[in-house]
Amino acid sequence: MTSISIVFFLLGATILWGGFMVTLAITIKNERKTN
């Protein structure tokens, strides 16, 4: 049970980090295009 929950936690954290990085990259690109 513990190992499964750890795996799910790492998987969720990776997905959240990936989404955050993609959003940040898109925001930077949009700012550069505007300027």
Long-range contacts (C-beta under 8 A, 24 or more apart in sequence): none
